[in-house]
Amino acid sequence: MPETKVKKSDDFNEWYNEIVELADLCDKRYPIKGMNVWKPYGWKLMNHVDQLIREEMVITDHQEVNFPLLIPESSFKKEEEHIEGFGSEVYWVTHAGLNKLEEKWLLRPTSETAMYPVFSLWIRSHADLPLKTYQIVNTFRYETKQTRAFIRVREIHFFEAHTCHVDFKDAERQIKEDKEIANRLFEKLSLPFIFNKRPDWDKFAGAFYTISIDVLMPSGRTLQLGSVHQYKDNFAKPYEISYETEDGKHAYCHQTTYGMSERILGALVGIHGDNKGLVMPPKVAPIQVVIIPIIFKGKEKPVLEACKNLCKKLDESGIKSHVDKREITPGNKYYDWEVKGVPLRVEIGPKDLEKKEIVIVRRDDGNKKSVLQSSSIKSIKEELDKISKSLFKNAKKLLDENMHRVQTIEEAKDLKGIVELPWCGTEDCALEIENILERNTLGEPIENEKCKYSCPVCGKPAKTWMRYAKTY
């Protein structure tokens, strides 16, 4: 089968760009840089990710909402840290037709300042809490760095959950639930990740603390797929989100948010893909099994009938399948579906029918074997499960082999991936290490791991470990 011009192991970034184009996921030729057109297959993949997220929201009793895109400047400016954090990335609307607006509007970079004035109207009593909402919308940020499909764009397909609680303790319970959601979701996507508690100077604007969700790409750089934020009452006070307590007093809500973006699709492409194209985990693949009829003249009918019957049985079993009846060679069909990353291919020809068998071929490792028609559904389910586990195992191996815990900056210099160094807790020392290693601070492990060594910059006792990596 044809392969990419650039090998994944030779130049990951160029390979990634080629794969996105080959698989027909998006069109980057839209006249505004960083605002790409979703092509049908890319949009199907993203919708399948969204569906997995929605399932998690149903399980955890979040309610879906949809807030307007435009935010008045006065609402945006209420939280001082927030506007400082996003001010340089905002797109402003100044005119409606020929008329200059009395107050500027902005395209949401994120939705706190759109939602919270309304939350203050929705919440009156402790009986209204917890309020657990989410939406899947587009957000806009003026990205000045080099754009890359799904990884760094200016119009972002974005999931955001916003919750309100009676107190800090209940908000902390929500943070715990968010972490559990992440664990379940990314296991389905075969994407091992690490949680990092961001340092105070790099947390989300207005947050009390931020936990990032980071994966390691084959290039050795990390990609932040999402984040969880504990706000305490930092937003509730300026937006007057308060409630009447059981004893008749008034208190401010404590809030959290949980955000993830289309970077998830970028991670799926980059981590699982190979030189033949995409390799999609079964849980997210729009087509999990593609059935290829091997046609010989005069024997078309029984082969096509067998393919149709298998497709029907798979659909009834909850497995998304498709029969490729196009009048092109089987080889061309194999190539098309390999590029799209369909997890499992089934081949059925006259000889297979004679032996009462089908041939199944795994996309991830190319393993090919014959199984009895009578046990085909069971065999296919088993193979799909094996593919999910194998993809996760390989990605976990990449992460584990490229996480390095060392004591000195000198040891860290030549290491690829993520390095952990003792940290005394001061910003100056972390930034000094950033400069020397030419890497970004990811954050500290959320497990509050103690470190018995000394900070490699100032020599003082370390409070914990700090992680550094090159990032996208």
C-alpha positions as CSV (number, residue, x, y, z in Angstrom):
1,M,0.0,0.0,0.0
2,P,1.2,3.6,-0.7
3,E,2.7,5.4,2.3
4,T,3.2,9.0,3.2
5,K,6.0,11.0,1.5
6,V,7.4,12.0,4.9
7,K,7.9,9.2,7.5
8,K,6.4,9.8,11.0
9,S,9.8,8.9,12.6
10,D,11.7,11.3,10.4
11,D,9.7,14.5,10.6
12,F,6.6,14.2,12.8
13,N,5.3,17.8,12.1
14,E,5.4,17.4,8.4
15,W,4.0,13.9,8.6
16,Y,1.1,15.2,10.7
17,N,0.3,17.9,8.1
18,E,0.3,15.3,5.3
19,I,-1.9,12.9,7.2
20,V,-4.5,15.5,8.0
21,E,-4.7,16.3,4.2
22,L,-4.6,12.7,3.0
23,A,-7.4,11.7,5.4
24,D,-9.4,14.7,4.2
25,L,-10.2,15.9,7.7
26,C,-10.2,19.7,7.1
27,D,-9.4,22.3,4.5
28,K,-6.9,24.9,5.6
29,R,-7.4,27.2,2.5
30,Y,-10.1,29.3,4.2
31,P,-9.0,33.0,3.7
32,I,-8.6,33.6,7.4
33,K,-5.5,31.8,8.7
34,G,-6.2,29.4,11.6
35,M,-9.9,29.1,10.8
36,N,-10.2,25.9,9.0
37,V,-13.1,24.2,7.2
38,W,-14.2,20.9,8.7
39,K,-14.5,18.3,5.9
40,P,-17.2,15.6,6.3
41,Y,-14.9,12.8,7.7
42,G,-13.1,15.1,10.1
43,W,-16.5,16.4,11.3
44,K,-17.8,12.9,11.8
45,L,-14.7,12.1,13.9
46,M,-15.2,15.2,16.0
47,N,-18.9,14.5,16.5
48,H,-18.0,11.0,17.7
49,V,-15.7,12.5,20.3
50,D,-18.5,15.0,21.3
51,Q,-20.9,12.0,21.6
52,L,-18.5,10.3,24.1
53,I,-18.3,13.5,26.1
54,R,-22.1,14.0,26.1
55,E,-22.5,10.4,27.4
56,E,-20.2,11.3,30.3
57,M,-22.2,14.5,30.9
58,V,-25.5,12.4,31.1
59,I,-23.9,10.0,33.5
60,T,-22.8,12.8,35.8
61,D,-26.1,14.8,35.6
62,H,-24.8,17.8,33.7
63,Q,-27.4,19.8,31.6
64,E,-26.5,21.0,28.1
65,V,-27.0,24.7,27.3
66,N,-26.0,27.0,24.5
67,F,-25.1,30.6,25.2
68,P,-24.6,33.5,22.7
69,L,-21.3,33.9,20.9
70,L,-21.1,37.7,21.6
71,I,-20.2,39.1,25.0
72,P,-20.6,42.8,26.0
73,E,-17.4,44.5,27.0
74,S,-18.8,45.5,30.4
75,S,-19.5,41.8,31.3
76,F,-16.0,40.8,30.1
77,K,-14.3,43.4,32.2
78,K,-15.9,42.5,35.5
79,E,-13.2,40.0,36.5
80,E,-9.9,41.8,36.4
81,E,-7.5,38.9,36.2
82,H,-9.6,37.3,33.4
83,I,-9.4,40.3,31.1
84,E,-5.7,40.6,31.7
85,G,-5.3,36.9,30.8
86,F,-7.3,37.1,27.6
87,G,-7.2,40.7,26.5
88,S,-4.6,40.3,23.8
89,E,-6.4,37.3,22.3
90,V,-9.8,38.8,21.9
91,Y,-11.6,39.6,18.6
92,W,-13.7,42.8,19.0
93,V,-16.9,43.8,17.2
94,T,-17.2,47.6,17.0
95,H,-19.9,48.1,14.3
96,A,-23.4,46.8,13.5
97,G,-23.7,47.6,9.8
98,L,-22.7,51.2,9.4
99,N,-23.5,52.1,13.0
100,K,-20.8,52.2,15.6
101,L,-21.8,50.3,18.7
102,E,-22.3,52.2,21.9
103,E,-20.5,49.3,23.7
104,K,-18.0,47.0,22.0
105,W,-18.8,43.2,21.9
106,L,-16.3,40.4,21.7
107,L,-16.3,36.9,20.3
108,R,-16.1,34.5,23.3
109,P,-12.6,33.3,24.0
110,T,-14.3,31.2,26.7
111,S,-17.7,31.6,28.3
112,E,-17.4,32.6,31.9
113,T,-18.2,36.2,31.2
114,A,-21.2,35.2,29.0
115,M,-22.7,32.7,31.3
116,Y,-22.1,34.1,34.8
117,P,-24.3,37.2,34.6
118,V,-27.2,34.8,33.7
119,F,-26.2,32.3,36.5
120,S,-26.7,35.2,38.9
121,L,-30.4,35.2,37.7
122,W,-30.9,31.5,37.7
123,I,-29.5,30.9,41.3
124,R,-31.5,32.2,44.2
125,S,-31.5,29.5,46.9
126,H,-29.4,26.6,48.1
127,A,-32.1,24.4,46.5
128,D,-30.8,25.6,43.0
129,L,-27.4,24.1,43.7
130,P,-25.4,22.4,42.5
131,L,-25.9,23.9,39.0
132,K,-24.1,21.7,36.5
133,T,-24.1,22.9,32.9
134,Y,-22.1,22.3,29.7
135,Q,-22.0,23.4,26.1
136,I,-20.1,22.4,23.0
137,V,-19.5,25.6,21.0
138,N,-16.8,27.5,19.0
139,T,-14.5,29.9,20.8
140,F,-12.2,32.4,19.2
141,R,-8.7,33.5,20.2
142,Y,-6.2,35.5,18.2
143,E,-3.4,33.0,17.9
144,T,-0.1,34.6,16.9
145,K,2.0,31.4,16.8
146,Q,2.2,29.1,13.8
147,T,-1.2,27.5,13.3
148,R,-1.6,23.7,12.9
149,A,-4.8,21.9,12.2
150,F,-6.7,20.9,15.4
151,I,-3.6,21.7,17.5
152,R,-3.3,25.5,17.3
153,V,-6.1,27.3,15.6
154,R,-8.0,30.6,15.9
155,E,-11.6,29.2,15.8
156,I,-11.7,26.4,18.3
157,H,-14.3,23.6,18.6
158,F,-14.7,23.6,22.4
159,F,-16.4,21.7,25.2
160,E,-16.8,23.6,28.5
161,A,-18.6,22.5,31.7
162,H,-19.5,25.2,34.2
163,T,-20.7,24.4,37.7
164,C,-21.8,26.3,40.8
165,H,-21.7,24.9,44.4
166,V,-22.7,25.8,47.9
167,D,-19.1,25.9,49.1
168,F,-15.4,25.1,48.4
169,K,-15.8,21.5,49.7
170,D,-18.6,20.7,47.2
171,A,-16.7,22.3,44.4
172,E,-13.7,20.1,45.3
173,R,-16.0,17.1,44.9
174,Q,-16.8,18.3,41.4
175,I,-13.1,18.5,40.6
176,K,-12.8,14.9,41.7
177,E,-15.6,14.0,39.4
178,D,-14.0,15.8,36.5
179,K,-10.8,13.8,36.9
180,E,-12.9,10.6,36.9
181,I,-14.6,11.8,33.7
182,A,-11.2,12.4,32.1
183,N,-9.9,8.9,33.1
184,R,-12.9,7.2,31.5
185,L,-13.1,9.3,28.4
186,F,-9.4,9.1,27.5
187,E,-9.3,5.4,28.1
188,K,-12.0,5.0,25.5
189,L,-9.8,7.1,23.1
190,S,-6.7,5.0,24.0
191,L,-5.0,8.3,25.1
192,P,-2.9,8.0,28.3
193,F,-2.3,11.4,29.8
194,I,-1.0,13.1,32.9
195,F,-2.6,15.6,35.2
196,N,-0.4,18.6,36.1
197,K,-1.2,21.3,38.7
198,R,-0.2,24.4,36.8
199,P,2.0,26.9,38.7
200,D,0.3,30.1,40.0
201,W,1.8,32.3,37.3
202,D,0.5,30.0,34.5
203,K,-3.0,29.1,35.8
204,F,-6.2,30.1,34.1
205,A,-7.0,33.7,34.4
206,G,-9.1,34.2,37.5
207,A,-8.8,30.6,38.8
208,F,-7.7,29.6,42.3
209,Y,-5.9,26.7,40.8
210,T,-5.8,24.9,37.4
211,I,-5.1,21.2,36.6
212,S,-4.1,20.5,33.0
213,I,-4.6,17.3,31.0
214,D,-1.5,16.7,28.9
215,V,-0.5,14.0,26.4
216,L,2.9,13.3,25.0
217,M,3.1,13.4,21.2
218,P,5.6,11.3,19.2
219,S,7.6,14.4,18.5
220,G,8.5,14.6,22.2
221,R,6.4,17.7,22.7
222,T,3.3,17.7,25.0
223,L,-0.1,18.7,23.9
224,Q,-2.7,20.1,26.5
225,L,-6.0,18.6,25.7
226,G,-8.0,20.2,28.4
227,S,-8.0,21.6,31.9
228,V,-10.0,21.7,35.1
229,H,-10.3,24.9,37.1
230,Q,-11.2,25.6,40.7
231,Y,-12.5,29.2,41.0
232,K,-13.6,29.3,44.6
233,D,-15.8,32.5,44.7
234,N,-13.4,34.5,42.4
235,F,-16.0,34.9,39.7
236,A,-19.1,34.7,41.9
237,K,-18.3,38.0,43.7
238,P,-17.9,40.3,40.6
239,Y,-20.9,38.6,38.9
240,E,-23.0,38.5,42.1
241,I,-23.7,34.7,41.9
242,S,-25.1,34.2,45.4
243,Y,-27.8,32.1,47.1
244,E,-29.9,32.0,50.2
245,T,-28.6,29.4,52.7
246,E,-30.8,27.1,54.7
247,D,-30.6,29.5,57.7
248,G,-31.7,32.5,55.6
249,K,-28.2,34.1,55.1
250,H,-26.6,34.9,51.8
251,A,-23.4,33.3,50.5
252,Y,-21.4,33.4,47.3
253,C,-21.3,30.3,45.1
254,H,-18.1,28.4,44.6
255,Q,-17.5,27.5,40.9
256,T,-15.5,25.1,38.7
257,T,-15.0,24.7,35.0
258,Y,-13.8,21.8,32.8
259,G,-12.7,22.5,29.2
260,M,-11.5,20.4,26.3
261,S,-11.0,21.2,22.7
262,E,-10.5,19.8,19.2
263,R,-6.9,19.1,20.2
264,I,-8.3,15.7,21.2
265,L,-8.6,14.9,17.5
266,G,-5.1,16.2,16.9
267,A,-3.9,13.8,19.6
268,L,-5.8,10.9,18.0
269,V,-4.2,11.7,14.6
270,G,-0.7,12.3,16.0
271,I,-0.4,9.5,18.6
272,H,-2.1,6.6,16.8
273,G,-1.5,7.4,13.1
274,D,1.2,5.7,11.0
275,N,2.7,6.1,7.6
276,K,-0.4,4.6,5.9
277,G,-2.8,7.1,7.5
278,L,-5.1,7.4,10.5
279,V,-5.5,4.7,13.1
280,M,-8.8,5.3,14.9
281,P,-9.6,3.7,18.3
282,P,-12.8,1.6,17.8
283,K,-14.9,3.7,20.3
284,V,-14.5,6.9,18.2
285,A,-14.4,5.5,14.7
286,P,-17.4,6.5,12.5
287,I,-17.0,3.1,10.8
288,Q,-15.6,0.4,13.0
289,V,-15.7,-2.4,10.5
290,V,-15.5,-2.1,6.7
291,I,-16.6,-5.1,4.7
292,I,-14.9,-5.6,1.3
293,P,-16.5,-8.0,-1.2
294,I,-13.9,-9.9,-3.2
295,I,-15.8,-10.2,-6.5
296,F,-15.3,-12.9,-9.2
297,K,-17.4,-12.9,-12.4
298,G,-20.4,-15.1,-12.0
299,K,-20.1,-15.3,-8.2
300,E,-21.1,-11.7,-7.3
301,K,-24.5,-12.5,-5.8
302,P,-23.6,-14.9,-3.0
303,V,-20.6,-12.8,-1.9
304,L,-22.6,-9.5,-1.8
305,E,-25.4,-11.3,0.1
306,A,-22.9,-12.6,2.7
307,C,-21.5,-9.1,3.1
308,K,-24.9,-7.6,3.5
309,N,-25.9,-10.2,6.1
310,L,-22.8,-9.7,8.1
311,C,-23.2,-5.9,8.0
312,K,-26.8,-6.3,9.3
313,K,-25.7,-8.6,12.2
314,L,-22.9,-6.2,13.1
315,D,-25.3,-3.2,13.2
316,E,-27.7,-5.2,15.3
317,S,-24.8,-5.9,17.7
318,G,-24.0,-2.2,18.0
319,I,-21.0,-2.3,15.8
320,K,-20.9,0.5,13.1
321,S,-20.1,-1.2,9.8
322,H,-20.2,-0.5,6.1
323,V,-20.1,-2.6,2.9
324,D,-17.9,-1.0,0.2
325,K,-19.7,-1.9,-3.1
326,R,-17.7,0.5,-5.3
327,E,-16.6,-0.8,-8.6
328,I,-12.9,-0.3,-8.0
329,T,-10.2,-2.8,-7.2
330,P,-10.0,-4.3,-3.6
331,G,-6.5,-2.8,-3.3
332,N,-7.8,0.7,-3.9
333,K,-10.5,0.1,-1.3
334,Y,-8.0,-1.1,1.2
335,Y,-5.9,2.0,0.7
336,D,-9.0,4.4,1.1
337,W,-10.1,2.8,4.4
338,E,-6.5,2.5,5.8
339,V,-6.0,6.2,5.3
340,K,-9.3,6.9,7.2
341,G,-8.1,4.6,10.0
342,V,-11.1,2.2,10.1
343,P,-10.1,-0.3,12.9
344,L,-11.0,-3.5,11.2
345,R,-11.4,-4.7,7.6
346,V,-13.4,-7.8,6.7
347,E,-12.8,-9.5,3.3
348,I,-15.3,-12.0,1.9
349,G,-14.7,-13.9,-1.4
350,P,-16.0,-17.1,-3.0
351,K,-13.3,-19.2,-1.4
352,D,-14.1,-17.9,2.0
353,L,-17.8,-18.8,1.5
354,E,-16.8,-22.3,0.5
355,K,-14.8,-22.6,3.8
356,K,-17.6,-20.8,5.7
357,E,-15.1,-18.3,6.8
358,I,-14.3,-14.6,6.6
359,V,-11.0,-12.8,6.7
360,I,-10.4,-10.0,9.2
361,V,-7.5,-7.6,9.1
362,R,-6.5,-5.2,11.9
363,R,-5.6,-1.7,10.9
364,D,-3.2,-1.1,13.8
365,D,-0.8,-3.9,13.3
366,G,-1.9,-5.4,9.9
367,N,-2.6,-8.8,11.5
368,K,-4.7,-10.9,9.2
369,K,-6.6,-14.1,10.0
370,S,-9.6,-16.2,9.0
371,V,-12.5,-16.9,11.4
372,L,-15.6,-19.0,11.1
373,Q,-18.7,-17.2,9.9
374,S,-20.7,-18.8,12.7
375,S,-18.5,-17.0,15.3
376,S,-17.8,-13.8,13.2
377,I,-19.6,-11.3,15.5
378,K,-17.8,-12.7,18.6
379,S,-14.4,-12.7,16.8
380,I,-14.9,-9.1,15.5
381,K,-15.8,-7.8,19.0
382,E,-12.8,-9.5,20.5
383,E,-10.5,-7.9,17.8
384,L,-11.9,-4.5,18.3
385,D,-11.3,-4.8,22.1
386,K,-7.7,-5.9,21.4
387,I,-7.1,-2.9,19.1
388,S,-8.3,-0.5,21.8
389,K,-6.0,-2.1,24.4
390,S,-3.1,-2.3,22.0
391,L,-3.3,1.4,21.0
392,F,-3.5,2.4,24.7
393,K,-0.5,0.2,25.5
394,N,1.6,1.6,22.7
395,A,0.8,5.2,23.7
396,K,1.4,4.5,27.3
397,K,4.8,3.0,26.4
398,L,5.6,6.2,24.6
399,L,4.6,8.3,27.6
400,D,6.4,6.1,30.2
401,E,9.6,5.9,28.3
402,N,9.8,9.6,27.8
403,M,9.1,10.7,31.4
404,H,12.4,11.2,33.3
405,R,12.8,12.1,37.0
406,V,16.3,13.5,37.6
407,Q,18.0,15.7,40.2
408,T,20.1,18.1,38.1
409,I,19.7,20.4,35.2
410,E,22.7,18.8,33.5
411,E,21.0,15.4,33.5
412,A,17.9,16.9,32.0
413,K,19.5,18.7,29.1
414,D,19.7,15.8,26.6
415,L,16.5,14.0,27.6
416,K,13.5,13.9,25.2
417,G,10.0,14.3,26.4
418,I,9.0,15.3,30.0
419,V,11.6,15.9,32.7
420,E,10.8,16.2,36.4
421,L,13.2,18.2,38.6
422,P,13.2,19.1,42.3
423,W,11.4,22.4,42.9
424,C,11.7,24.8,45.8
425,G,8.3,26.4,45.1
426,T,9.5,29.8,43.7
427,E,8.7,31.2,40.3
428,D,12.2,32.5,39.6
429,C,13.8,29.1,39.9
430,A,11.2,27.4,37.7
431,L,11.6,30.1,35.0
432,E,15.4,29.8,35.2
433,I,15.1,26.1,34.5
434,E,12.7,26.9,31.6
435,N,15.4,29.2,30.1
436,I,18.3,26.8,30.5
437,L,16.3,23.7,29.1
438,E,14.3,25.8,26.6
439,R,11.2,24.0,27.8
440,N,7.9,25.1,29.3
441,T,6.8,24.5,32.8
442,L,3.9,21.9,32.8
443,G,3.2,21.9,36.5
444,E,3.6,19.7,39.5
445,P,2.1,16.2,40.0
446,I,-1.4,16.5,41.5
447,E,-0.5,13.7,44.0
448,N,1.5,16.2,46.1
449,E,4.6,14.1,45.8
450,K,7.2,15.0,48.3
451,C,10.8,15.5,47.1
452,K,13.8,14.9,49.4
453,Y,16.3,16.6,47.1
454,S,17.4,20.2,46.7
455,C,16.3,22.7,44.1
456,P,19.0,22.6,41.3
457,V,18.9,26.4,41.0
458,C,18.9,27.9,44.5
459,G,20.0,24.8,46.5
460,K,17.1,25.1,49.0
461,P,15.1,22.0,50.0
462,A,12.6,21.0,47.3
463,K,8.9,21.1,48.2
464,T,7.8,18.9,45.3
465,W,8.7,17.9,41.7
466,M,8.2,20.2,38.7
467,R,7.6,19.0,35.2
468,Y,9.1,20.6,32.1
469,A,8.6,19.9,28.4
470,K,8.6,21.4,24.9
471,T,4.9,22.1,24.2
472,Y,2.6,22.7,21.2
